[in-house]
Amino acid sequence: MDSALLSVLAVYEEIGILRYNRRNLRTSGNLMELSDDAFIKSFRLNKEAFRYVLEEIEHDFSNTKKSGIHVKEKLAACLRFFAEGNYQLGAGKDFHIAMAQSTFSKVLSEMLNILERRLCSKWISLEMSENEQRRAKLYFYEKSGIPGIIMCVDGTHIKIIPPNQNRNLVYNRKGFYSLNVLIVCDDQQRIRFVDPSFHGSNHDAHIWRISPVRTYFEQMHRNGGTQTKILGDAGYPSKSWLVTPFRAPEEGSLESDFNQRHALGRGIVERTIGVLKNRFRCLLGARQLHYTPTKCAQIVNVCCALHNICLEYGCSQ
């Protein structure tokens, strides 16, 4: 037989073996048999939280038999990607969720749409109960001595690959391509609002000026909530309900002392962003999301909702 033909047949045989092995890996591995620590390390969610998310999205999948991949495996593969930020070194070679990269790309697109629709509005909300507001005000007052604070706001850059069009809009002042993501958190490191729709060249003040958060607190203030405030850094405009530090105060002055206390209170939003990125390392600065800005924004939204779920279900990092 011709040597070239033999080479072609060998390639087809290898492809067939790989597909067979992946099917066997998917059917033989039971995710829930992992130890609790190994499960959290792999997926960031614990088993209880995983089951909750699975129940929330299962009825959206009516064609799992047709694709040959169960929704549980699809969810696990996406969580592995969020956790590690690299499909080839994570979900692609994982014994429990082995899946070709081309297949995973389709799975990710499908799952992002469903996870964003099912989880984000339910788990990310500015609305706080009276008890939550009292708890937050007490926390921030103990940290900063500033009364009435219930939330903190900050921006963070998420690296992405440059898009095919309007690259200059995505290039930020720090020297890389990114989304500038607005994040608001409370005293429990729960993310109360996220907006990843702005390109990296946008300044925090511009994003804030047209943000629904600004409208929300302005409306609250007009409706009598004068003792309900939010902390922001010097990049945000000072308002009666938006407390920002003084610019360039003299050392030892009352303004300088206020800034130090302000920083103690606002530190929780920086820690929240750090926890979010370390929990879902696809968002870390060392990584780069290799998708369109729109898809990257979906990933950010979903990771923020999953972060809040992790808090609710007591998932350790």
Protein Blocks (a to p, Z undefined) as FASTA:
>chain_A
ZZklmmmmmmmmmmmmmmmmmmmmmmmpcfklpcfklmmmmnopafklmmmmmmmmmmmp
mklmmnopafklmmmmmmmmmmnopaklmmmmgmklgccfklmmmmmmmmmmmmmmmmmm
mmgcfbdcfklmmmmmmmmmmmnopghiabdcddddddddddfbhklmmpcfkopacddd
dddddfkopafbdcfkbcfklcfklmmmmgfklmmmmmmmmnopambccdddfkbccdfk
lccddehiaehiaklmmmmmmmmmmmmmmmmmmmmmmmmmmlpmkbccdbdfklmmmmmm
mmmmmmmmmmmnopaZZ
